[in-house]
Amino acid sequence: MNVIPFMKWRRFAAAFSLIAMLVAAGSLGTRSLNWGLDFTGGTLVEVTYGDSADLSLIRATLESNGYEGAVVVAFGTDRDVLVRLPLGYSDDEGVAMVTLLESVSAVPVELQRIEFVGPAVGEELREQGGLAMLLALGLVMLYVAFRFQFKFAVGAVVALAHDVLFVLGYFSLLGMEFDLTVLAAILAVIGYSLNDTIVVADRIRENFRKLRRMSPSDVIDVSLTETFGRTVVTSLTTILVLVALAVFGGDMIHGFALALLAGVAIGTYSSIYVSATILLALGVSKEDVAIPTRELGNEDGSQV
């Protein structure tokens, strides 16, 4: 087997990660996120057209009639439309908007539902979403520390935090809407990245016990090489599905698919470089993963 010298390039990878994290943190600090209606509050109006709906005509109609900031997306079939109005519009104005759309449409327009999300609810959702991510990272650290060793837990959590910050910075820099579906995608990224990290950590632990004469850097290179094929195949098949969702899935899950695409890509990178680099920086050795042995004794209690 030809061993790929992954750790030879760990300093370049660390520099890339540091720059990416600084850019992401800077963007979040200066521009924040483009919070969706789920977090800022507003009114949701769902309507059904008698035939295929023309989203461009709907957007133009609303914009020309003073409905500024309205977001129009396809919802389910090509006849179902979801309109998101920013904070400041009442339910009565939502009904008036449906009447307006029906007046410019050649087919019937039927109101399905109107939902109002207040700013207090949006603030609560932001807080709960942040707590959900922190809780997920804390539980991951406890699990990995119990399943492997504390140094592995630190590497896993740093890698997951790296992935989450990268995706948040990606959405902040591009100004894409951040709603509950994107938050769900980030939590899914934590699970996906953790799976890769656990596979790599398990192989590293196994090889530390078998390859006793190798240095920690060489053991990690061997372990990453052995799992590299599995990591690439898994990531590529996942990315193919996500590309299909992003292109053909419609506006409702577009942000979800893009968040997962960014998360899977950076998660594959972090499971190879970030967690392994942290392990080396913490001085992992075969003693950290050695199987404890018990001393044998005679029946009278004396040691052999």
C-alpha positions as CSV (number, residue, x, y, z in Angstrom):
1,M,0.0,0.0,0.0
2,N,1.3,3.4,-1.0
3,V,0.9,5.6,2.1
4,I,-0.2,9.2,1.3
5,P,1.8,11.7,3.4
6,F,-1.2,13.7,4.6
7,M,0.5,15.1,7.7
8,K,3.3,16.5,5.6
9,W,0.9,19.2,4.5
10,R,-0.8,19.8,7.8
11,R,0.8,23.2,8.3
12,F,-0.6,24.4,5.0
13,A,-4.0,22.9,5.9
14,A,-3.8,24.6,9.3
15,A,-3.1,28.0,7.7
16,F,-6.0,27.5,5.3
17,S,-8.4,26.6,8.1
18,L,-7.2,29.6,10.2
19,I,-7.7,32.1,7.4
20,A,-11.1,30.6,6.5
21,M,-12.2,30.8,10.2
22,L,-11.0,34.4,10.5
23,V,-12.9,35.4,7.3
24,A,-16.0,33.6,8.5
25,A,-15.9,35.1,12.0
26,G,-15.2,38.6,10.5
27,S,-18.2,38.3,8.1
28,L,-20.5,37.1,10.9
29,G,-19.3,39.9,13.2
30,T,-19.7,42.7,10.6
31,R,-22.5,41.5,8.3
32,S,-24.2,38.9,10.5
33,L,-26.6,36.5,8.7
34,N,-29.4,37.2,6.4
35,W,-32.1,36.0,8.8
36,G,-35.2,34.5,7.2
37,L,-38.7,35.1,8.2
38,D,-38.6,32.1,10.7
39,F,-36.2,34.2,12.8
40,T,-37.2,37.8,12.1
41,G,-40.9,37.4,12.1
42,G,-43.5,38.2,9.4
43,T,-46.4,36.6,7.6
44,L,-46.6,33.4,5.5
45,V,-49.3,33.2,2.8
46,E,-49.8,30.0,0.9
47,V,-52.0,30.0,-2.2
48,T,-52.9,27.5,-4.9
49,Y,-53.4,28.4,-8.5
50,G,-55.8,26.7,-10.9
51,D,-52.9,26.2,-13.3
52,S,-49.2,26.5,-13.3
53,A,-48.2,29.7,-11.4
54,D,-45.9,32.3,-13.0
55,L,-43.5,33.2,-10.2
56,S,-42.0,36.1,-12.1
57,L,-45.4,37.7,-12.7
58,I,-46.3,37.2,-9.0
59,R,-43.1,38.9,-7.9
60,A,-43.5,41.8,-10.3
61,T,-47.1,42.3,-9.3
62,L,-46.3,42.4,-5.6
63,E,-43.3,44.7,-6.1
64,S,-45.3,47.2,-8.2
65,N,-48.1,47.3,-5.6
66,G,-45.9,48.1,-2.6
67,Y,-45.3,44.7,-1.1
68,E,-41.6,45.3,-0.7
69,G,-39.4,42.5,0.6
70,A,-41.9,39.8,-0.3
71,V,-40.3,36.4,-1.1
72,V,-42.1,34.2,-3.6
73,V,-41.2,30.5,-3.9
74,A,-42.8,27.4,-5.3
75,F,-44.2,25.1,-2.6
76,G,-44.8,21.5,-3.6
77,T,-46.3,21.4,-7.1
78,D,-46.0,24.1,-9.7
79,R,-49.5,25.4,-8.7
80,D,-48.6,25.9,-5.0
81,V,-47.0,29.2,-4.1
82,L,-45.7,30.4,-0.8
83,V,-45.3,34.2,-0.2
84,R,-43.2,35.4,2.7
85,L,-44.0,39.0,3.8
86,P,-41.6,40.7,6.2
87,L,-42.6,42.0,9.6
88,G,-45.1,44.8,9.4
89,Y,-47.8,43.1,7.3
90,S,-51.0,42.0,9.0
91,D,-53.3,39.0,8.2
92,D,-55.8,41.4,6.5
93,E,-53.0,42.7,4.2
94,G,-52.2,39.0,3.4
95,V,-55.9,38.5,2.4
96,A,-55.8,41.7,0.3
97,M,-52.6,40.4,-1.4
98,V,-54.4,37.2,-2.4
99,T,-57.2,39.3,-3.9
100,L,-54.7,41.3,-5.8
101,L,-53.0,38.2,-7.2
102,E,-56.4,36.8,-8.3
103,S,-57.2,40.0,-10.1
104,V,-54.2,39.8,-12.3
105,S,-54.4,36.0,-12.9
106,A,-56.3,34.2,-15.6
107,V,-57.0,31.3,-13.3
108,P,-58.5,31.0,-9.8
109,V,-56.3,31.7,-6.8
110,E,-57.3,29.9,-3.6
111,L,-56.0,30.9,-0.2
112,Q,-54.7,27.9,1.8
113,R,-53.3,29.4,4.9
114,I,-52.0,32.6,6.6
115,E,-49.5,32.3,9.4
116,F,-48.0,35.2,11.4
117,V,-44.6,34.8,13.1
118,G,-43.9,37.5,15.7
119,P,-40.5,39.0,16.4
120,A,-40.5,37.4,19.9
121,V,-41.0,33.9,18.4
122,G,-38.2,34.6,15.9
123,E,-35.8,35.7,18.7
124,E,-36.7,32.5,20.6
125,L,-36.0,30.4,17.5
126,R,-32.6,32.0,17.1
127,E,-31.7,31.3,20.8
128,Q,-33.0,27.7,20.6
129,G,-31.1,27.0,17.4
130,G,-27.9,28.2,18.8
131,L,-28.4,26.2,22.0
132,A,-29.2,23.1,19.8
133,M,-25.8,23.4,18.0
134,L,-23.9,23.9,21.3
135,L,-25.7,21.0,22.9
136,A,-24.9,18.8,19.9
137,L,-21.2,19.7,20.1
138,G,-21.1,19.1,23.9
139,L,-22.8,15.7,23.6
140,V,-20.4,14.7,20.8
141,M,-17.4,15.6,23.0
142,L,-18.7,13.5,25.9
143,Y,-19.4,10.5,23.5
144,V,-16.0,10.6,21.9
145,A,-14.2,11.1,25.2
146,F,-16.0,8.0,26.6
147,R,-15.7,5.9,23.4
148,F,-12.0,6.8,22.6
149,Q,-10.0,9.2,24.7
150,F,-10.1,12.9,25.7
151,K,-7.6,14.0,23.0
152,F,-9.8,12.4,20.3
153,A,-12.8,14.2,21.8
154,V,-11.0,17.6,21.5
155,G,-10.0,16.9,17.9
156,A,-13.6,15.8,17.0
157,V,-15.2,18.9,18.5
158,V,-12.7,21.3,17.0
159,A,-13.4,19.7,13.6
160,L,-17.2,20.0,14.0
161,A,-16.9,23.6,15.3
162,H,-14.7,24.3,12.3
163,D,-17.4,22.9,9.9
164,V,-20.2,24.8,11.5
165,L,-18.4,28.1,11.5
166,F,-17.4,27.6,7.8
167,V,-21.0,27.0,6.7
168,L,-22.2,30.0,8.7
169,G,-19.5,32.2,7.2
170,Y,-20.4,30.9,3.8
171,F,-24.0,32.0,4.2
172,S,-23.0,35.3,5.7
173,L,-20.5,36.2,2.9
174,L,-22.9,35.3,0.1
175,G,-25.9,37.0,1.9
176,M,-28.1,33.9,1.4
177,E,-31.2,33.6,3.5
178,F,-30.8,31.7,6.7
179,D,-33.9,29.9,7.8
180,L,-34.9,26.9,9.8
181,T,-34.2,24.5,6.9
182,V,-30.6,25.8,6.8
183,L,-30.3,25.3,10.6
184,A,-31.5,21.8,10.1
185,A,-28.8,21.3,7.4
186,I,-26.1,22.5,9.8
187,L,-27.2,20.0,12.5
188,A,-27.1,17.3,9.7
189,V,-23.6,18.4,8.8
190,I,-22.6,17.9,12.5
191,G,-23.8,14.3,12.3
192,Y,-22.2,13.7,8.9
193,S,-18.9,15.1,9.8
194,L,-18.9,13.2,13.1
195,N,-19.4,9.9,11.3
196,D,-16.3,10.5,9.1
197,T,-14.3,11.6,12.2
198,I,-15.3,8.5,14.2
199,V,-14.3,6.2,11.3
200,V,-10.9,7.9,11.1
201,A,-10.4,8.0,14.9
202,D,-11.2,4.3,15.2
203,R,-8.6,3.4,12.5
204,I,-6.0,5.6,14.2
205,R,-6.6,3.9,17.6
206,E,-6.4,0.5,16.0
207,N,-3.1,1.3,14.2
208,F,-1.5,2.8,17.3
209,R,-2.0,-0.6,18.9
210,K,-0.6,-2.5,15.9
211,L,2.1,-0.3,14.5
212,R,4.1,0.3,17.7
213,R,7.4,1.2,16.0
214,M,6.0,4.0,13.9
215,S,5.9,7.6,14.9
216,P,2.5,9.2,15.6
217,S,2.6,11.1,12.4
218,D,3.3,8.0,10.3
219,V,0.5,6.1,12.1
220,I,-2.0,8.8,11.3
221,D,-0.8,8.8,7.6
222,V,-1.4,5.1,7.4
223,S,-4.8,5.4,9.0
224,L,-5.9,8.2,6.8
225,T,-4.7,6.4,3.7
226,E,-6.6,3.3,4.7
227,T,-9.9,5.2,5.1
228,F,-9.4,7.7,2.3
229,G,-11.1,5.6,-0.4
230,R,-14.2,5.1,1.8
231,T,-14.3,8.8,2.7
232,V,-14.1,10.0,-1.0
233,V,-16.7,7.5,-2.2
234,T,-19.1,8.4,0.6
235,S,-18.6,12.2,0.0
236,L,-18.9,12.0,-3.8
237,T,-22.2,10.0,-3.7
238,T,-23.6,12.4,-1.1
239,I,-22.6,15.4,-3.1
240,L,-24.2,14.0,-6.3
241,V,-27.5,13.7,-4.5
242,L,-27.2,17.2,-3.0
243,V,-26.4,18.7,-6.4
244,A,-29.6,17.1,-7.7
245,L,-31.6,18.6,-4.8
246,A,-30.1,22.0,-5.3
247,V,-30.8,22.1,-9.0
248,F,-34.1,20.3,-9.2
249,G,-35.5,20.5,-5.6
250,G,-37.1,23.9,-5.9
251,D,-36.7,27.1,-3.8
252,M,-38.0,25.6,-0.6
253,I,-35.0,23.3,-0.1
254,H,-32.4,25.2,-2.1
255,G,-30.8,26.7,1.0
256,F,-30.9,23.3,2.7
257,A,-29.1,21.6,-0.2
258,L,-26.5,24.4,-0.5
259,A,-25.8,24.3,3.3
260,L,-25.3,20.5,3.1
261,L,-23.1,20.8,0.0
262,A,-20.8,23.2,1.8
263,G,-20.9,21.2,5.0
264,V,-20.1,17.8,3.3
265,A,-17.2,19.3,1.4
266,I,-15.6,21.0,4.4
267,G,-16.5,18.0,6.6
268,T,-14.6,15.7,4.4
269,Y,-11.6,18.0,4.6
270,S,-11.8,18.4,8.4
271,S,-12.1,14.7,9.1
272,I,-8.8,14.3,7.3
273,Y,-6.8,17.3,8.4
274,V,-8.4,19.2,11.3
275,S,-9.1,16.4,13.8
276,A,-5.8,14.6,12.9
277,T,-3.7,17.8,13.2
278,I,-5.3,18.5,16.6
279,L,-4.3,15.0,17.7
280,L,-0.7,15.6,16.8
281,A,-0.7,19.0,18.4
282,L,-2.0,17.4,21.7
283,G,0.8,14.8,21.5
284,V,-1.3,11.7,21.0
285,S,0.7,8.5,21.5
286,K,0.2,4.7,21.7
287,E,0.0,5.1,25.5
288,D,-3.2,7.1,25.1
289,V,-5.0,4.2,23.5
290,A,-3.2,1.2,25.0
291,I,-5.4,-1.6,26.4
292,P,-5.0,-1.7,30.2
293,T,-3.7,-5.1,31.4
294,R,-4.3,-6.7,34.8
295,E,-1.5,-8.3,36.8
296,L,-2.0,-12.1,37.3
297,G,-1.8,-13.5,40.8
298,N,-1.6,-16.9,42.6
299,E,-4.4,-18.2,44.8
300,D,-2.7,-17.0,47.9
301,G,-2.8,-13.4,46.6
302,S,0.9,-13.1,45.6
303,Q,1.8,-11.8,42.2
304,V,3.2,-13.9,39.5
